[in-house]
């Protein structure tokens, strides 16, 4: 995930935005949870808003947990921009804290989906027709769907569970099917592969071979 889209639609730089990892971590003192049910000071103590409205999601297995409208660009994809890529991220934060960050209008960051580590539960936070701010590159944001995965890249055995891989693969396969995106590594990429990025997620321990096998088996 990135702190915001790197460029406005006009192509101008967005100044003085904090780095992605700083936003997700929010400072060490901000994270109160030691597990999946953690509450975050980043949400101002408020409960994360959730809804299961059947028309709210693009992926039927997802829970609708809307991001702040301040954290993405309203659009009409694919009519306005073609959807050609899926970009894989790792949160460097707990699941509930990530949801709270995307719902905080001061954070200027979002992703279309977040996948929980323990059980592969999927939250949709931005409709696919809209442009989420996750890649740090405006062109790539406009042409992609972003998927965040709970965990830390240097603790793969703890966070990169089979449940998460399987749920994410089913989600990615569905996105690709609906948008005629080829099931290959040129179109399903990591955040670290976005031009101009300084991020390393999903990291060296993300099992791309296994992940792509799961996607193609859907």
Backbone as numpy.savetxt, mean C-alpha at the origin, in Angstrom:
# Nx Ny Nz CAx CAy CAz Cx Cy Cz
5.70 2.34 0.67 4.85 3.52 0.67 5.73 4.76 0.67
5.26 5.81 0.04 5.98 7.06 0.06 5.21 8.08 0.85
5.88 9.17 1.24 5.24 10.20 2.04 4.13 10.90 1.29
4.18 10.91 0.01 3.14 11.51 -0.83 3.47 11.22 -2.27
2.56 11.54 -3.17 2.95 11.49 -4.58 4.11 12.46 -4.75
5.04 12.14 -5.59 6.22 12.99 -5.72 5.90 14.26 -6.47
4.95 14.20 -7.38 4.63 15.36 -8.18 3.13 15.58 -8.20
2.73 16.84 -8.27 1.35 17.18 -8.54 1.04 16.85 -10.00
-0.22 16.87 -10.35 -0.60 16.62 -11.74 0.05 17.62 -12.68
0.37 18.79 -12.17 1.02 19.80 -12.99 2.47 19.48 -13.27
3.02 18.47 -12.53 4.41 18.09 -12.72 5.36 18.81 -11.80
4.87 19.66 -10.90 5.73 20.39 -10.00 6.01 19.58 -8.75
7.17 19.81 -8.14 7.55 19.09 -6.95 6.70 19.51 -5.77
6.44 18.58 -4.88 5.75 18.88 -3.63 6.81 19.12 -2.58
6.95 20.34 -2.03 8.08 20.65 -1.17 7.90 20.18 0.25
9.04 19.96 0.93 9.12 19.81 2.37 8.24 18.70 2.92
8.20 17.57 2.23 7.45 16.44 2.74 8.40 15.50 3.45
8.01 14.94 4.60 8.87 14.02 5.32 9.05 12.72 4.58
10.11 12.00 4.91 10.41 10.75 4.24 9.39 9.68 4.60
9.24 8.69 3.69 8.25 7.64 3.87 8.43 6.91 5.19
9.65 6.45 5.48 9.85 5.65 6.68 9.58 6.46 7.92
9.92 7.75 7.89 9.63 8.59 9.05 8.14 8.70 9.28
7.37 8.78 8.19 5.92 8.86 8.34 5.36 7.58 8.90
5.80 6.45 8.38 5.22 5.19 8.83 5.63 4.87 10.26
6.86 5.16 10.59 7.27 4.92 11.96 6.70 5.97 12.90
6.59 7.20 12.41 6.03 8.27 13.21 6.83 8.56 14.45
8.08 8.13 14.49 8.89 8.28 15.68 8.70 7.09 16.58
9.77 6.63 17.20 9.68 5.42 18.01 8.67 5.55 19.12
8.54 6.76 19.67 7.64 6.94 20.79 6.19 6.91 20.42
5.86 6.95 19.12 4.47 6.98 18.71 3.84 5.60 18.68
4.64 4.56 18.54 4.07 3.23 18.41 3.88 2.63 19.79
2.64 2.39 20.18 2.33 1.84 21.49 2.15 0.34 21.44
1.83 -0.18 20.27 1.48 -1.59 20.19 2.71 -2.44 20.01
2.63 -3.67 20.51 3.67 -4.65 20.25 3.11 -5.78 19.41
1.92 -5.63 18.90 1.28 -6.68 18.12 0.30 -6.10 17.14
-0.51 -6.97 16.56 -1.38 -6.58 15.47 -2.50 -5.66 15.91
-2.87 -5.68 17.17 -4.01 -4.89 17.63 -3.57 -3.55 18.17
-2.35 -3.12 17.88 -1.82 -1.90 18.47 -2.61 -0.67 18.12
-2.76 0.22 19.08 -3.37 1.52 18.82 -2.26 2.52 18.63
-2.50 3.57 17.86 -1.45 4.52 17.54 -1.83 5.92 17.92
-0.85 6.66 18.46 -1.05 8.07 18.72 -1.22 8.84 17.43
-0.76 8.26 16.31 -0.87 8.95 15.03 -2.32 9.15 14.63
-3.21 8.34 15.14 -4.62 8.48 14.81 -5.33 9.42 15.75
-4.58 10.02 16.67 -5.17 10.93 17.63 -6.02 10.20 18.64
-5.82 8.89 18.80 -6.56 8.11 19.75 -7.92 7.65 19.24
-8.30 8.10 18.06 -9.61 7.73 17.52 -9.56 6.35 16.90
-10.69 5.67 16.92 -10.77 4.36 16.28 -10.67 4.51 14.78
-10.03 3.53 14.14 -9.94 3.54 12.69 -11.32 3.27 12.11
-11.77 4.14 11.22 -13.10 3.98 10.61 -13.10 2.82 9.64
-14.09 1.95 9.77 -14.18 0.77 8.93 -15.60 0.60 8.41
-15.71 0.00 7.24 -17.01 -0.27 6.66 -16.90 -1.45 5.73
-17.96 -2.23 5.63 -17.96 -3.37 4.72 -19.00 -3.19 3.61
-19.29 -1.96 3.26 -20.26 -1.72 2.20 -19.90 -2.44 0.93
-20.81 -3.21 0.33 -20.48 -4.05 -0.82 -20.03 -3.26 -2.04
-20.44 -2.00 -2.16 -20.06 -1.20 -3.32 -18.80 -0.38 -3.06
-18.23 -0.51 -1.86 -17.10 0.34 -1.50 -15.76 -0.21 -1.95
-15.70 -1.51 -2.27 -14.42 -2.12 -2.57 -14.36 -2.60 -4.02
-13.15 -2.63 -4.56 -12.92 -3.19 -5.89 -12.63 -4.68 -5.82
-12.08 -5.11 -4.68 -11.73 -6.51 -4.46 -12.70 -7.08 -3.44
-13.53 -8.05 -3.81 -14.62 -8.49 -2.94 -14.19 -9.01 -1.57
-12.96 -9.50 -1.45 -12.51 -10.05 -0.17 -11.94 -8.98 0.76
-11.91 -7.74 0.31 -11.32 -6.67 1.11 -12.34 -6.03 2.04
-11.84 -5.50 3.14 -12.61 -4.65 4.05 -12.36 -3.20 3.66
-13.40 -2.41 3.59 -13.25 -0.99 3.24 -12.88 -0.19 4.48
-11.67 0.39 4.45 -11.17 1.24 5.52 -10.65 2.50 4.84
-11.49 3.50 4.63 -11.12 4.61 3.74 -10.00 5.48 4.27
-9.05 5.78 3.40 -8.01 6.75 3.70 -8.60 8.15 3.68
-7.90 9.09 4.31 -8.32 10.49 4.22 -8.29 10.95 2.77
-9.30 11.68 2.38 -9.34 12.20 1.00 -8.23 13.21 0.75
-7.55 13.66 1.81 -6.40 14.56 1.65 -5.15 13.82 1.21
-5.20 12.49 1.23 -4.00 11.68 1.02 -3.96 10.94 -0.31
-4.83 11.28 -1.24 -4.79 10.69 -2.57 -5.43 11.66 -3.56
-5.30 11.37 -4.84 -5.84 12.21 -5.90 -7.07 11.54 -6.51
-8.19 12.23 -6.48 -9.40 11.72 -7.12 -9.20 11.68 -8.63
-9.54 10.56 -9.23 -9.32 10.40 -10.68 -10.42 9.50 -11.25
-10.27 9.17 -12.52 -11.22 8.29 -13.20 -10.43 7.28 -14.01
-9.67 6.45 -13.30 -8.91 5.41 -13.97 -9.83 4.23 -14.30
-9.57 3.51 -15.38 -8.48 3.67 -16.34 -8.76 4.64 -17.48
-9.90 5.32 -17.47 -10.18 6.27 -18.56 -9.18 7.42 -18.55
-8.85 7.90 -17.35 -7.95 9.05 -17.24 -6.48 8.64 -17.30
-6.15 7.56 -16.63 -4.79 7.01 -16.65 -4.91 5.50 -16.78
-4.08 4.86 -17.62 -4.11 3.40 -17.70 -3.52 2.80 -16.44
-4.08 1.68 -16.00 -3.54 0.96 -14.84 -2.69 -0.19 -15.39
-1.38 -0.08 -15.22 -0.44 -0.99 -15.88 0.49 -1.73 -14.93
0.50 -1.34 -13.66 1.47 -1.89 -12.72 0.82 -2.19 -11.38
1.40 -3.17 -10.67 1.13 -3.37 -9.25 2.45 -3.18 -8.54
2.45 -2.34 -7.50 3.68 -2.04 -6.77 3.58 -2.60 -5.35
4.57 -3.40 -4.98 4.60 -4.11 -3.70 5.43 -3.32 -2.69
4.84 -3.10 -1.52 5.50 -2.37 -0.43 5.50 -3.19 0.84
6.36 -2.82 1.77 6.33 -3.31 3.14 6.23 -2.09 4.05
5.34 -2.16 5.04 4.96 -0.97 5.80 6.05 -0.42 6.71
6.92 -1.30 7.26 7.82 -0.89 8.34 7.00 -0.35 9.52
5.86 -0.94 9.74 4.95 -0.51 10.79 3.90 -1.58 11.00
3.21 -1.51 12.15 2.11 -2.44 12.42 0.91 -2.11 11.53
0.08 -3.13 11.32 -1.09 -3.01 10.45 -2.02 -1.87 10.89
-2.48 -1.89 12.14 -3.43 -0.88 12.60 -2.82 0.52 12.57
-1.54 0.62 12.87 -0.89 1.93 12.82 -0.81 2.45 11.39
-0.60 1.54 10.44 -0.57 1.94 9.02 -1.93 2.47 8.59
-3.00 1.79 8.98 -4.34 2.28 8.65 -4.55 3.68 9.22
-4.13 3.89 10.46 -4.31 5.19 11.10 -3.51 6.28 10.39
-2.32 5.96 9.92 -1.50 6.93 9.20 -2.19 7.35 7.91
-2.72 6.39 7.16 -3.38 6.71 5.90 -4.67 7.51 6.13
-5.24 7.41 7.31 -6.45 8.16 7.63 -6.16 9.52 8.26
-4.89 9.79 8.49 -4.50 11.08 9.07 -4.28 12.08 7.94
-5.10 13.14 7.84 -5.00 14.06 6.69 -3.71 14.85 6.64
-2.94 14.83 7.70 -1.66 15.56 7.72 -0.51 14.77 7.12
-0.73 13.50 6.80 0.39 12.63 6.43 0.69 12.58 4.94
-0.26 12.96 4.08 -0.01 13.00 2.63 0.57 11.69 2.10
-0.03 10.58 2.48 0.44 9.27 2.03 -0.74 8.30 2.05
-0.73 7.35 1.13 -1.78 6.33 1.11 -1.34 5.19 0.20
-2.09 4.11 0.27 -1.94 3.00 -0.65 -3.33 2.45 -0.90
-3.50 1.77 -2.01 -4.82 1.22 -2.30 -5.21 0.12 -1.32
-4.24 -0.73 -0.97 -4.52 -1.89 -0.12 -3.44 -2.04 0.96
-3.84 -2.65 2.09 -2.91 -3.05 3.14 -3.24 -4.49 3.50
-2.21 -5.35 3.56 -2.39 -6.76 3.88 -1.78 -7.06 5.24
-2.57 -7.69 6.12 -2.11 -8.00 7.47 -1.26 -9.27 7.48
-0.23 -9.30 8.30 0.71 -10.40 8.32 0.12 -11.69 8.86
-0.56 -11.64 10.00 -0.94 -12.85 10.71 -1.89 -13.74 9.93
-2.86 -13.12 9.24 -3.91 -13.91 8.60 -4.19 -13.52 7.15
-3.46 -12.55 6.61 -3.67 -12.14 5.24 -4.90 -11.28 5.01
-5.47 -10.76 6.08 -6.65 -9.90 5.93 -6.29 -8.67 5.09
-7.20 -8.30 4.19 -6.95 -7.20 3.25 -7.87 -6.03 3.56
-7.29 -4.86 3.70 -8.06 -3.61 3.80 -7.86 -2.83 2.52
-8.95 -2.34 1.93 -8.84 -1.40 0.82 -9.05 0.00 1.37
-8.12 0.92 1.06 -8.17 2.27 1.62 -8.39 3.34 0.57
-8.08 3.04 -0.68 -8.29 3.97 -1.79 -8.88 3.16 -2.94
-9.93 3.68 -3.56 -10.49 3.00 -4.72 -9.47 2.96 -5.85
-9.47 1.91 -6.61 -8.49 1.76 -7.69 -8.64 2.82 -8.76
-9.81 3.40 -8.90 -9.99 4.47 -9.89 -9.24 5.73 -9.51
-8.90 5.87 -8.22 -8.18 7.05 -7.73 -6.68 6.78 -7.65
-5.90 7.83 -7.55 -4.44 7.73 -7.54 -3.96 7.81 -6.09
-3.50 6.69 -5.56 -2.92 6.69 -4.22 -1.50 7.24 -4.28
-1.04 7.79 -3.16 0.30 8.39 -3.09 1.22 7.41 -2.38
1.83 6.52 -3.12 2.60 5.44 -2.51 3.97 5.23 -3.13
4.18 5.66 -4.36 5.40 5.29 -5.09 6.49 6.35 -5.05
6.14 7.59 -4.71 7.14 8.66 -4.74 7.51 9.11 -6.13
6.68 8.74 -7.11 6.91 9.08 -8.50 5.53 9.26 -9.12
5.19 10.49 -9.52 3.83 10.78 -9.96 3.41 9.91 -11.13
4.28 9.72 -12.10 3.95 8.89 -13.26 3.61 7.47 -12.84
4.42 6.91 -11.95 4.16 5.55 -11.48 2.92 5.49 -10.61
2.67 6.51 -9.81 1.44 6.53 -9.03 0.21 6.47 -9.92
0.22 7.25 -11.00 -0.96 7.32 -11.86 -1.23 5.98 -12.55
-0.20 5.19 -12.77 -0.34 3.96 -13.56 -0.32 2.68 -12.74
-0.42 2.80 -11.42 -0.24 1.62 -10.58 -1.29 1.49 -9.50
-1.38 0.28 -8.98 -2.10 -0.01 -7.75 -1.06 -0.38 -6.71
-1.12 0.24 -5.55 -0.14 -0.01 -4.49 -0.69 -0.94 -3.43
0.13 -1.92 -3.04 -0.23 -2.87 -1.98 0.82 -2.83 -0.89
0.42 -2.46 0.30 1.30 -2.46 1.48 1.15 -3.78 2.23
2.26 -4.27 2.77 2.26 -5.51 3.54 2.83 -5.23 4.92
2.10 -5.64 5.94 2.55 -5.38 7.30 3.88 -6.06 7.58
4.78 -5.34 8.23 6.02 -5.96 8.67 7.23 -5.10 8.46
8.37 -5.72 8.72 9.68 -5.08 8.58 10.53 -5.94 7.67
11.26 -5.29 6.77 12.00 -6.03 5.75 13.15 -6.84 6.34
13.64 -6.47 7.53 14.75 -7.20 8.13 14.28 -8.28 9.11
12.96 -8.54 9.15 12.42 -9.61 9.99 11.46 -10.49 9.16
11.95 -11.03 8.06 11.05 -11.75 7.14 10.41 -12.98 7.76
11.13 -13.71 8.60 10.57 -14.93 9.18 9.40 -14.62 10.10
9.40 -13.45 10.67 8.33 -13.05 11.59 7.12 -12.50 10.85
7.36 -11.75 9.78 6.28 -10.98 9.17 5.82 -11.50 7.81
6.70 -12.10 7.01 6.32 -12.54 5.67 5.72 -13.95 5.75
4.49 -14.01 6.24 3.83 -15.29 6.46 3.25 -15.84 5.16
3.00 -17.14 5.16 2.38 -17.75 3.99 0.97 -17.20 3.79
0.27 -16.93 4.89 -1.08 -16.36 4.77 -1.03 -15.01 4.06
-0.03 -14.21 4.37 0.09 -12.91 3.72 0.46 -13.05 2.25
1.42 -13.93 1.94 1.79 -14.16 0.55 0.58 -14.62 -0.26
-0.18 -15.57 0.27 -1.31 -16.13 -0.48 -2.41 -15.10 -0.69
-2.72 -14.33 0.36 -3.76 -13.32 0.23 -3.35 -12.22 -0.73
-2.10 -11.80 -0.65 -1.61 -10.76 -1.53 -1.57 -11.25 -2.98
-1.16 -12.48 -3.18 -1.10 -13.04 -4.53 -2.48 -13.10 -5.15
-3.48 -13.50 -4.36 -4.85 -13.53 -4.88 -5.33 -12.13 -5.24
-4.99 -11.15 -4.42 -5.35 -9.76 -4.69 -4.66 -9.27 -5.96
-3.36 -9.48 -6.06 -2.62 -9.02 -7.23 -3.14 -9.68 -8.51
-3.41 -10.98 -8.45 -3.95 -11.67 -9.62 -5.28 -11.07 -10.05
-6.12 -10.72 -9.08 -7.42 -10.12 -9.39 -7.25 -8.74 -10.03
-6.35 -7.92 -9.48 -6.09 -6.60 -10.05 -5.59 -6.73 -11.49
-4.65 -7.66 -11.69 -4.08 -7.85 -13.03 -5.13 -8.36 -14.01
-5.98 -9.25 -13.56 -7.02 -9.79 -14.43 -7.99 -8.71 -14.88
-8.41 -7.87 -13.94 -9.38 -6.83 -14.27 -8.80 -5.73 -15.15
-7.48 -5.55 -15.09 -6.85 -4.47 -15.84 -5.97 -4.97 -16.99
-6.04 -6.27 -17.28 -5.24 -6.87 -18.36 -3.76 -6.58 -18.19
-3.27 -6.69 -16.96 -1.85 -6.49 -16.66 -1.14 -7.84 -16.76
-0.06 -7.93 -17.51 0.67 -9.21 -17.61 1.19 -9.66 -16.24
1.17 -10.98 -16.03 1.63 -11.54 -14.76 3.13 -11.79 -14.84
3.90 -10.71 -14.83 5.36 -10.84 -14.89 6.00 -9.74 -14.05
7.31 -9.87 -13.88 8.04 -8.96 -12.99 8.28 -7.58 -13.62
7.94 -7.41 -14.88 8.00 -6.08 -15.46 6.80 -5.25 -15.06
5.73 -5.92 -14.66 4.49 -5.22 -14.34 4.08 -5.38 -12.88
4.70 -6.31 -12.18 4.49 -6.49 -10.74 5.85 -6.25 -10.10
6.02 -5.10 -9.51 7.35 -4.65 -9.10 7.37 -4.24 -7.62
8.57 -4.13 -7.09 8.76 -3.62 -5.74 8.91 -2.11 -5.73
8.64 -1.52 -4.58 8.84 -0.08 -4.45 10.28 0.31 -4.78
11.21 -0.57 -4.43 12.62 -0.29 -4.70 12.93 -0.20 -6.20
12.03 -0.67 -7.05 12.25 -0.65 -8.49 11.63 0.56 -9.18
10.99 1.43 -8.42 10.43 2.65 -8.99 11.55 3.64 -9.26
11.65 4.20 -10.45 12.73 5.15 -10.76 12.75 6.33 -9.79
13.94 6.63 -9.31 14.12 7.77 -8.43 13.90 7.50 -6.97
13.46 6.27 -6.61 13.19 5.99 -5.21 14.47 5.79 -4.42
14.38 6.08 -3.12 15.49 5.77 -2.22 15.07 4.70 -1.22
13.98 3.97 -1.52 13.46 2.96 -0.61 13.88 1.58 -1.06
13.95 0.65 -0.09 14.42 -0.70 -0.38 13.34 -1.76 -0.25
12.13 -1.37 0.17 11.08 -2.38 0.31 10.59 -2.87 -1.05
10.20 -4.12 -1.15 9.95 -5.06 -0.06 11.18 -5.77 0.49
12.35 -5.42 0.03 13.58 -5.94 0.61 14.09 -7.21 -0.02
15.32 -7.54 0.33 16.00 -8.69 -0.26 15.38 -10.02 0.14
14.61 -10.05 1.22 14.04 -11.31 1.71 12.62 -11.56 1.23
12.05 -10.62 0.47 10.74 -10.89 -0.14 10.92 -11.99 -1.17
10.14 -13.06 -1.07 10.32 -14.24 -1.93 9.55 -14.04 -3.24
10.21 -13.37 -4.19 9.55 -13.06 -5.46 9.19 -14.32 -6.24
10.07 -15.32 -6.23 9.79 -16.53 -7.00 8.52 -17.20 -6.49
8.41 -17.33 -5.19 7.23 -17.95 -4.59 5.99 -17.09 -4.83
6.15 -15.79 -4.66 5.02 -14.88 -4.83 4.48 -14.94 -6.26
5.35 -14.93 -7.24 4.90 -14.98 -8.63 4.26 -16.34 -8.95
4.77 -17.41 -8.36 4.13 -18.72 -8.56 2.70 -18.71 -8.02
2.52 -18.11 -6.85 1.19 -18.04 -6.25 0.24 -17.20 -7.12
0.75 -16.10 -7.65 -0.08 -15.25 -8.51 -0.52 -16.00 -9.75
0.40 -16.69 -10.39 0.08 -17.39 -11.64 -0.80 -18.61 -11.42
-0.85 -19.08 -10.17 -1.68 -20.25 -9.87 -3.13 -19.87 -9.61
-3.42 -18.57 -9.52 -4.79 -18.13 -9.23 -5.72 -18.38 -10.42
